[in-house]
Amino acid sequence: MTYQIATPVAISKAFSPGHITGFFRKFQSKNYLESGSTGAGISIKKGVTTIVEKYDSLHYDYDISLNGINNYNGLVSKFVVKKYLQFLKTPVFLDIKHFTDIPIGYGIGSSGAAALSLSYALNEVLNLKFDKYKVAQIAHLADLSCKTGLGSVITEFFGGFELRTSPGGPGVGTVKKIPLKGYKAIILCISPLSTHEILSKNHLHIEPSIVDPMIERLKLSGDINEFLIMSNYFSETLNLTHGVCKNAILTLKNHGYNSSIALFGNTVFTVVPSDELKKVVDCLSSIDGQLIISDIDDTGASVLFHDE
């Protein structure tokens, strides 16, 4: 369908950081707000920015693009926008533009970030005045329903180096943030995996006896290197460290750096002090893959001013 569109009646813009999960335990409840995961991970300053333009229209409709490519078939984005359209009494056309500087399918929380930034932007552009918890809960519902994540939304909502100490969406699950200043995340994206396919198979069994003690230990230590060691052990229990990621992990280990797998992707990550950055990049320079360097995001998702 072709639309003759003049000027938008409202515009909004929002950002959500990406996120890497190091280890987790899945929880499922009949109430989606009580479902999700416990575990630990880090949010990064690279993520997804979403701009929404609202137009007067005779029909309810929308278009979604990703990095300028139209007709983006994003499951979570479609879920979120359809949910918001249910709250409206007057038809609108929504032009939704996602811009991502993290790759999709590599375990860096792109689906959760798309859902969360879109939910923030829609709440703003439609002037619904939902509080930030309801806005994030809609994104959490989308992530769970589309099987693209278990706890990405609550982590990206808070940002930082975090422990999820009880499961659930924002406002229900609990998160402990651990201070982490002056560190960089180095991420080597080797090949994609489908989180949707992994979670859809429904056979992902993780022993509480593995994850729960890790959470308790990290509560006490708050140590990023301990987090990396535990994450690596967790990935080993899922047989994720012996494939295409093995070389990168061994190379980093041989140079004295702990690393692990971003869940779920064939992606190796480590977190090091900023003055160690060049050494780590040099270690990985001969290994094929897309290298991403990012600061740690400590703010979480937010609505942006139009010039940000």
VOMARMI-898596 format. One record per residue: chain; residue number from 0; x, y, z of N, C-alpha, C in turn. Coordinates in steps of 0.001 Angstrom, whole numbers, plus 500000, padded with zeros to 6 digits. Layout:
% VOMARMI-898596
A NUM X Y Z X Y Z X Y Z
...
//
This chain:
% VOMARMI-898596
A 0 500848 498814 500000 500000 500000 500000 500886 501239 500000
A 1 500534 502250 499249 501304 503478 499166 500596 504580 499935
A 2 501371 505300 500731 500810 506381 501526 501340 507721 501026
A 3 500425 508672 500893 500810 510038 500580 500906 510768 501916
A 4 502111 510880 502422 502300 511401 503771 502966 512756 503689
A 5 502429 513732 504415 503002 515074 504411 503960 515229 505590
A 6 503449 515656 506701 504284 515968 507855 503812 515168 509065
A 7 504728 514581 509822 504300 513850 511019 503699 514797 512051
A 8 502712 514305 512781 502096 515124 513822 502852 515008 515133
A 9 503713 513984 515242 504555 513825 516437 505734 512921 516093
A 10 506851 513159 516762 508057 512355 516565 508659 512046 517937
A 11 509140 510835 518101 509842 510494 519338 511074 509658 519017
A 12 511985 509594 519990 513258 508895 519797 513672 508274 521124
A 13 514151 507030 521083 514572 506355 522313 515753 505436 522023
A 14 516477 505109 523079 517657 504254 522949 517629 503164 524012
A 15 518095 501977 523615 518347 500911 524579 519730 500341 524346
A 16 520492 500131 525416 521799 499494 525251 521654 498041 524843
A 17 522708 497500 524236 522793 496064 524049 523198 495408 525355
A 18 523192 494080 525370 523494 493367 526617 524091 492002 526317
A 19 525034 491597 527152 525634 490263 527062 525333 489512 528347
A 20 524728 488344 528222 524493 487472 529370 525639 486493 529490
A 21 526214 486402 530697 527310 485473 530942 526838 484120 531436
A 22 525851 484126 532328 525230 482876 532784 523818 483189 533268
A 23 522951 482181 533238 521558 482431 533588 520859 481137 533998
A 24 519734 481324 534635 518814 480225 534953 517418 480657 534543
A 25 516746 479826 533769 515426 480146 533222 514321 479895 534251
A 26 513338 480805 534283 512143 480633 535114 510912 480860 534244
A 27 509944 479976 534358 508718 480097 533562 507508 480037 534480
A 28 506608 481004 534301 505391 481095 535097 504227 481376 534163
A 29 503007 481114 534635 501828 481465 533849 501718 482984 533702
A 30 502267 483700 534652 502288 485160 534605 503608 485595 533989
A 31 503553 486243 532833 504782 486607 532130 505653 487557 532944
A 32 505039 488359 533814 505820 489294 534615 506667 488579 535660
A 33 506333 487332 535961 507124 486546 536911 508072 485595 536190
A 34 508018 485578 534861 508885 484719 534053 510136 485489 533639
A 35 511163 484735 533286 512397 485359 532846 513592 484552 533274
A 36 514554 485200 533922 515763 484488 534324 516465 485211 535448
A 37 517266 484440 536165 518270 485026 537043 519619 484852 536349
A 38 520657 485497 536880 521965 485357 536243 522744 486651 536328
A 39 523686 486811 535403 524532 487997 535428 524968 488381 534022
A 40 525251 489672 533830 525694 490133 532521 526085 491597 532561
A 41 526357 492140 531382 526759 493539 531258 526011 494197 530111
A 42 525621 495446 530330 525043 496247 529241 526141 497105 528624
A 43 526055 497300 527316 527083 498061 526601 526465 499305 525967
A 44 527310 500307 525733 526805 501588 525223 526396 501530 523763
A 45 526797 500513 523058 526266 500297 521710 524941 499563 521840
A 46 523980 499913 520985 522670 499295 521107 521755 499673 519966
A 47 520490 499912 520281 519468 500209 519268 518800 501542 519584
A 48 518808 502438 518602 518064 503698 518673 516838 503577 517780
A 49 515698 503985 518289 514451 503886 517520 513786 505251 517419
A 50 513418 505628 516215 512675 506871 515951 511282 506490 515435
A 51 510260 507084 516017 508884 506830 515571 508242 508145 515158
A 52 507702 508150 513947 506936 509298 513457 505472 508892 513369
A 53 504615 509740 513931 503171 509465 513915 502496 510366 512897
A 54 501629 509759 512064 500879 510493 511037 499388 510255 511235
A 55 498597 511267 510952 497142 511066 510887 496837 510098 509753
A 56 495841 509248 509955 495527 508229 508953 494074 507800 509085
A 57 493548 507225 508010 492197 506658 508055 492210 505223 508568
A 58 493402 504625 508618 493519 503224 509024 494689 503062 509989
A 59 494596 502044 510845 495729 501679 511695 496768 500958 510840
A 60 497989 501451 510816 499028 500759 510050 500397 501265 510492
A 61 501422 500573 510053 502793 500948 510428 503773 500372 509420
A 62 504965 500932 509439 506069 500396 508645 507306 500402 509528
A 63 508115 499352 509403 509320 499240 510229 510526 499087 509318
A 64 511556 499884 509583 512811 499747 508843 513960 499532 509826
A 65 515024 498941 509310 516228 498703 510114 517429 499238 509349
A 66 518103 500210 509943 519265 500846 509309 518971 501273 507872
A 67 517768 501824 507676 517383 502361 506380 516785 501363 505413
A 68 516727 500075 505788 516145 499051 504920 514698 498827 505332
A 69 513770 499043 504403 512343 498943 504714 511870 497506 504846
A 70 510637 497392 505385 509961 496093 505540 510765 495135 506408
A 71 511333 495670 507494 512069 494833 508443 511101 493881 509126
A 72 511409 492601 509081 510512 491574 509615 510922 491182 511027
A 73 510920 492167 511920 511334 491913 513300 510160 491431 514137
A 74 510257 490228 514659 509157 489646 515437 508805 490505 516644
A 75 509827 490880 517419 509533 491625 518650 509005 493020 518349
A 76 509529 493649 517310 509060 494996 516971 507593 494972 516563
A 77 507214 493990 515753 505811 493873 515344 504912 493591 516543
A 78 505393 492755 517454 504614 492438 518653 504359 493703 519466
A 79 505419 494496 519675 505294 495708 520488 504339 496717 519845
A 80 504488 496972 518546 503659 497991 517918 502191 497553 517884
A 81 501937 496276 517650 500546 495787 517666 499935 495929 519055
A 82 500752 495705 520084 500270 495869 521465 499875 497320 521713
A 83 500689 498257 521259 500382 499679 521478 499164 500133 520680
A 84 499006 499596 519484 497836 499987 518682 496523 499628 519379
A 85 496554 498629 520258 495347 498237 520995 494888 499319 521983
A 86 495809 500196 522371 495467 501235 523340 494878 502484 522685
A 87 494848 502527 521350 494431 503735 520644 492952 503703 520269
A 88 492337 504879 520234 490937 505013 519818 490808 505653 518445
A 89 491893 506269 517986 491898 506952 516689 492983 506354 515810
A 90 492691 506033 514536 493701 505432 513655 494921 506324 513459
A 91 496076 505699 513347 497326 506405 513046 498151 505535 512105
A 92 499075 506185 511419 500128 505468 510706 501437 505768 511416
A 93 502209 504717 511722 503465 504868 512451 504633 504451 511557
A 94 505545 505363 511372 506766 505062 510625 507874 504829 511657
A 95 508293 503576 511772 509232 503156 512817 510591 502883 512184
A 96 511603 503563 512699 512957 503405 512165 513886 502933 513280
A 97 514394 501700 513146 515415 501193 514061 516795 501468 513470
A 98 517707 501900 514308 519115 502038 513923 519954 501285 514944
A 99 520689 500287 514486 521474 499476 515410 522950 499537 515066
A 100 523788 499634 516105 525224 499499 515886 525754 498226 516546
A 101 524831 497276 516798 525225 495931 517209 524611 494947 516219
A 102 525327 493892 515856 524792 492941 514880 523684 492080 515488
A 103 522794 491619 514626 521648 490803 515054 522022 489322 514996
A 104 521681 488588 516060 521895 487147 516079 523202 486709 516712
A 105 523860 487615 517426 525167 487303 518011 525173 487329 519539
A 106 524001 487307 520150 523935 487247 521605 524227 488568 522287
A 107 523939 489678 521632 524238 490985 522218 522934 491737 522542
A 108 521837 491028 522668 520599 491623 523147 519904 492547 522184
A 109 520095 492344 520866 519508 493267 519892 517979 493213 519894
A 110 517400 492045 520081 515931 491938 520079 515326 492662 521267
A 111 515888 492433 522444 515398 493127 523630 515569 494633 523499
A 112 516704 495062 522929 516970 496496 522760 516007 497120 521760
A 113 515681 496391 520688 514700 496897 519721 513331 497034 520375
A 114 512920 496002 521114 511612 496029 521774 511535 497157 522797
A 115 512601 497324 523572 512577 498301 524661 512639 499738 524133
A 116 513520 499994 523181 513596 501352 522624 512310 501703 521879
A 117 511721 500740 521195 510452 500980 520499 509331 501260 521491
A 118 509284 500507 522576 508232 500716 523572 508333 502108 524192
A 119 509556 502533 524519 509755 503886 525038 509297 504933 524020
A 120 509695 504747 522760 509366 505731 521727 507862 505788 521464
A 121 507195 504641 521445 505750 504611 521197 504973 505260 522344
A 122 505377 504980 523554 504706 505597 524701 504785 507121 524616
A 123 505931 507617 524160 506144 509061 524046 505348 509655 522883
A 124 505468 509032 521691 504856 509630 520507 503330 509547 520555
A 125 502801 508530 521239 501350 508361 521340 500775 509052 522575
A 126 501671 509626 523390 501270 510388 524580 500389 509561 525524
A 127 500785 508307 525727 499995 507413 526569 500288 507590 528051
A 128 501450 508136 528362 501807 508453 529743 501890 507222 530654
A 129 502247 506074 530080 502529 504916 530921 503799 505190 531725
A 130 503873 504645 532945 505126 504800 533679 506185 503882 533073
A 131 507452 504121 533421 508553 503422 532762 508508 501917 532981
A 132 507915 501473 534090 507843 500034 534342 506852 499364 533397
A 133 505694 499990 533190 504723 499413 532248 505293 499399 530834
A 134 505986 500474 530458 506619 500548 529138 507590 499382 528946
A 135 508433 499150 529954 509422 498064 529859 508775 496695 529953
A 136 507674 496584 530690 506977 495295 530806 506379 494858 529471
A 137 505925 495819 528660 505427 495482 527320 506559 494889 526474
A 138 507755 495486 526584 508907 494960 525852 509306 493579 526371
A 139 509232 493400 527671 509540 492094 528288 508578 491022 527777
A 140 507288 491360 527725 506284 490433 527189 506613 490060 525749
A 141 506996 491048 524951 507333 490784 523545 508521 489843 523433
A 142 509568 490086 524223 510793 489278 524169 510513 487827 524551
A 143 509686 487644 525592 509342 486283 526020 508429 485600 525006
A 144 507411 486321 524544 506421 485726 523636 507046 485306 522312
A 145 508012 486105 521836 508670 485814 520557 509865 484875 520725
A 146 510144 484495 521986 511265 483599 522295 512590 484137 521743
A 147 512782 485433 521954 514041 486052 521537 514905 486435 522734
A 148 514406 486167 523927 515184 486446 525127 514431 486038 526367
A 149 515166 486001 527489 514582 485625 528777 514725 486728 529825
A 150 515787 487504 529728 516014 488530 530729 516680 489770 530180
A 151 516778 489853 528861 517480 490992 528246 516825 492319 528589
A 152 515514 492357 528597 514820 493635 528757 515069 494243 530127
A 153 514976 493445 531186 515185 494019 532521 516626 494476 532706
A 154 517565 493778 532075 518971 494184 532192 519230 495467 531416
A 155 518651 495575 530224 518824 496779 529409 518043 497952 529996
A 156 517002 497667 530736 516223 498691 531438 517082 499369 532507
A 157 517855 498566 533262 518683 499113 534334 520085 499501 533861
A 158 520646 498741 532907 522008 498977 532464 523027 498483 533475
A 159 524307 498641 533115 525390 498326 534036 525840 496871 534031
A 160 526731 496573 534961 527187 495209 535274 526232 494720 536345
A 161 525408 493725 535992 524270 493429 536854 524156 491957 537216
A 162 523516 491755 538378 523074 490438 538820 521555 490435 538853
A 163 520933 489489 538159 519492 489305 538280 519261 488302 539403
A 164 518797 488795 540551 518715 487955 541740 517356 487284 541919
A 165 516337 487775 541248 515054 487064 541182 514434 487341 539821
A 166 513689 486366 539275 513217 486494 537895 512022 487420 537758
A 167 511794 487860 536518 510606 488649 536217 510934 489877 535401
A 168 509887 490528 534950 510050 491735 534169 510365 492933 535052
A 169 510667 494079 534463 510923 495295 535235 509759 495611 536170
A 170 510092 495923 537420 509063 496169 538424 508707 494939 539226
A 171 509135 493768 538754 508863 492506 539458 510178 491793 539783
A 172 510988 491530 538763 512300 490934 538992 513219 491898 539727
A 173 514235 491353 540398 515161 492204 541139 516553 492135 540524
A 174 517217 493282 540505 518535 493426 539895 519465 494131 540870
A 175 520644 493589 541032 521694 494241 541819 522763 494730 540847
A 176 523005 496042 540839 524038 496596 539962 525368 496656 540699
A 177 526427 496241 539979 527771 496226 540543 528586 497338 539886
A 178 529150 498252 540668 529933 499352 540071 531086 498830 539210
A 179 531262 499433 538047 532333 499018 537132 532775 500235 536336
A 180 533804 500902 536808 534289 502121 536168 535594 501840 535424
A 181 535760 502487 534269 537027 502425 533554 537303 501126 532831
A 182 536251 500395 532472 536410 499126 531757 535812 499218 530362
A 183 536307 498376 529482 535790 498263 528122 535357 496817 527869
A 184 534285 496680 527092 533874 495364 526598 534457 495167 525206
A 185 535123 494032 525001 535645 493670 523684 534895 492419 523243
A 186 534252 492517 522086 533329 491479 521633 533719 491058 520221
A 187 533957 489755 520041 534288 489228 518718 533122 488384 518223
A 188 532396 488912 517228 531236 488226 516657 531715 487340 515499
A 189 531641 486030 515688 532190 485091 514709 531114 484588 513746
A 190 530015 484113 514277 528889 483695 513425 527610 483726 514250
A 191 526464 483917 513603 525212 484072 514352 524602 482746 514787
A 192 523790 482833 515815 522923 481739 516256 521530 482325 516451
A 193 520504 481500 516334 519132 481965 516527 518687 481672 517957
A 194 518588 482734 518767 518054 482569 520124 516634 482024 520061
A 195 515861 482481 519079 514479 482005 518916 514440 480489 518750
A 196 515321 479951 517916 515340 478497 517700 515765 477761 518958
A 197 516766 478286 519648 517253 477629 520868 516169 477604 521933
A 198 515516 478739 522162 514484 478793 523198 513206 478065 522773
A 199 512946 477985 521476 511748 477298 520985 511838 475787 521167
A 200 513055 475249 521174 513223 473799 521329 512823 473331 522714
A 201 512818 474250 523682 512255 473989 524999 512939 472852 525749
A 202 514180 472527 525389 514874 471474 526120 516084 472027 526874
A 203 516140 473346 526985 517270 473984 527636 517166 473757 529140
A 204 517966 472814 529644 517913 472497 531077 519213 472906 531741
A 205 519105 473795 532689 520270 474289 533407 520064 474018 534893
A 206 521002 473318 535488 520876 472945 536886 520964 474168 537794
A 207 519988 474347 538691 520081 475436 539672 521367 475359 540492
A 208 521861 474130 540702 523065 473941 541516 524305 474557 540863
A 209 524224 474855 539553 525333 475525 538869 525205 477040 539011
A 210 524029 477568 538740 523854 479018 538641 523702 479699 540001
A 211 522895 479116 540876 522599 479789 542153 523853 480097 542975
A 212 524801 479157 543112 526031 479499 543852 526851 480597 543162
A 213 526833 480627 541824 527542 481690 541112 526980 483058 541483
A 214 525658 483155 541522 525020 484424 541872 525425 484846 543276
A 215 525394 483903 544220 525749 484226 545601 527210 484647 545719
A 216 528099 483968 545009 529523 484326 545052 529762 485712 544459
A 217 529083 486001 543345 529281 487284 542695 528675 488429 543513
A 218 527621 488136 544255 527056 489123 545177 528110 489604 546162
A 219 528914 488652 546632 529918 488958 547650 531154 489627 547061
A 220 531617 489103 545919 532886 489590 545371 532721 490825 544490
A 221 531661 490858 543686 531469 491947 542725 532623 492075 541749
A 222 533302 490962 541481 534542 490983 540699 534276 490607 539244
A 223 534685 491479 538318 534409 491235 536907 535163 490022 536380
A 224 536377 489779 536872 537124 488611 536418 536490 487312 536897
A 225 535939 487344 538108 535226 486162 538595 533978 485919 537744
A 226 533330 486996 537363 532179 486869 536460 532591 486191 535150
A 227 533713 486591 534575 534176 486001 533317 534526 484532 533491
A 228 535167 484186 534591 535532 482784 534849 534274 481929 534998
A 229 533308 482424 535762 532067 481671 535966 531278 481559 534660
A 230 531275 482634 533873 530566 482605 532589 531187 481568 531660
A 231 532511 481501 531650 533195 480519 530815 532850 479098 531250
A 232 532829 478880 532544 532468 477547 533056 531026 477195 532656
A 233 530143 478174 532769 528745 477960 532394 528638 477588 530916
A 234 529351 478315 530057 529323 478015 528622 529898 476637 528322
A 235 530897 476233 529090 531446 474881 528919 530402 473816 529226
A 236 529575 474051 530248 528541 473064 530595 527505 472926 529486
A 237 527374 473958 528649 526448 473911 527511 527156 473531 526208
A 238 528436 473162 526325 529253 472751 525164 529349 473841 524105
A 239 529475 475084 524548 529540 476205 523614 530968 476686 523351
A 240 531925 476221 524138 533284 476753 524046 534201 475915 523156
A 241 533682 474860 522541 534549 473933 521806 534388 474005 520292
A 242 533583 474937 519809 533376 475062 518365 534207 476190 517784
A 243 533544 477056 517017 534253 478124 516315 534823 479177 517265
A 244 534362 479168 518522 534844 480146 519493 536111 479692 520227
A 245 536476 478443 520069 537567 477875 520865 538878 478622 520686
A 246 539228 478935 519446 540517 479570 519160 540634 480928 519844
A 247 539589 481726 519768 539622 483055 520380 539752 482959 521896
A 248 539012 482038 522498 539072 481872 523952 540470 481436 524394
A 249 541049 480475 523671 542389 479997 524016 543441 481079 523804
A 250 543303 481835 522735 544255 482918 522466 544249 483942 523592
A 251 543063 484331 524021 542963 485288 525119 543513 484700 526413
A 252 543202 483430 526667 543685 482783 527884 545207 482726 527903
A 253 545804 482433 526758 547272 482357 526664 547946 483700 526908
A 254 547197 484778 526735 547735 486114 526990 547263 486663 528340
A 255 546630 485801 529141 546259 486181 530497 544903 486818 530659
A 256 544013 486670 529658 542701 487295 529720 541594 486243 529796
A 257 540696 486396 530769 539523 485530 530858 538477 486015 529858
A 258 537727 485077 529306 536682 485429 528343 535601 484366 528372
A 259 534520 484625 527680 533434 483646 527612 532614 483868 526349
A 260 531458 483187 526294 530557 483232 525144 529353 484111 525473
A 261 528984 484999 524551 527747 485767 524703 526577 484839 524386
A 262 525591 484803 525265 524477 483859 525127 523272 484567 524504
A 263 522819 484110 523305 523345 482979 522527 523869 483490 521191
A 264 525148 483270 520955 525770 483587 519684 527148 482960 519664
A 265 527682 482755 518486 529082 482351 518389 529923 483621 518513
A 266 529923 484135 519718 530506 485429 520037 531332 485305 521303
A 267 532581 485730 521231 533476 485706 522392 533574 487119 522945
A 268 533514 487241 524265 533632 488576 524866 534548 488532 526084
A 269 535130 489666 526358 535863 489872 527594 535655 491302 528038
A 270 535998 491587 529269 535875 492931 529825 537190 493242 530525
A 271 537836 494332 530123 539168 494642 530648 539274 496132 530977
A 272 540238 496497 531834 540487 497926 532065 540841 498615 530754
A 273 540488 499878 530637 540693 500614 529386 542139 500597 528915
A 274 543091 500584 529865 544501 500615 529450 545006 499272 528925
A 275 544165 498238 529008 544512 496923 528465 543910 496699 527079
A 276 543133 497663 526609 542358 497490 525382 543225 497103 524182
A 277 544302 497824 523946 545119 497573 522757 545691 496159 522771
A 278 546118 495677 523923 546688 494328 524015 545653 493266 523618
A 279 544423 493461 524087 543368 492484 523775 543017 492534 522292
A 280 542909 493726 521743 542611 493869 520310 543707 493209 519476
A 281 544965 493399 519868 546073 492765 519151 545973 491245 519210
A 282 545544 490706 520356 545373 489250 520506 544379 488695 519491
A 283 543325 489461 519247 542218 488963 518419 542326 489379 516957
A 284 543341 490149 516608 543423 490738 515274 543538 489712 514158
A 285 544069 488532 514446 544253 487517 513399 543082 486534 513300
A 286 542058 486736 514130 540914 485808 514154 539751 486434 513402
A 287 539165 485678 512479 538052 486184 511679 536839 486501 512545
A 288 536213 487606 512231 535010 487999 512941 534897 489514 513012
A 289 533740 489988 513425 533517 491424 513589 533858 491813 515019
A 290 534822 492700 515160 535265 493115 516491 534533 494383 516917
A 291 533926 494334 518083 533187 495468 518629 533824 495876 519951
A 292 534078 497156 520095 534624 497689 521340 533615 498688 521894
A 293 533279 498550 523162 532250 499428 523717 532522 499728 525186
A 294 532122 500920 525602 532064 501235 527023 530909 500458 527653
A 295 530944 500373 528966 529836 499769 529696 528750 500828 529878
A 296 527516 500481 529578 526397 501411 529764 525876 501279 531189
A 297 525820 502383 531915 525336 502327 533295 524007 503045 533473
A 298 523414 503487 532370 522202 504312 532436 520936 503522 532148
A 299 521014 502595 531213 519827 501870 530791 519055 502622 529723
A 300 517947 502052 529309 517151 502615 528220 516532 503955 528617
A 301 516302 504802 527602 515706 506113 527897 515154 506745 526624
A 302 514235 507688 526808 513788 508553 525720 514877 509584 525479
A 303 515119 509908 524218 516158 510862 523843 515542 512150 523331
A 304 516285 513239 523471 515912 514457 522770 516220 514254 521286
A 305 515565 514973 520415 515694 514727 518976 517084 514987 518444
A 306 517874 515806 519141 519227 516083 518649 520277 515153 519250
A 307 519849 514166 520056 520800 513211 520628 521055 512070 519662
//
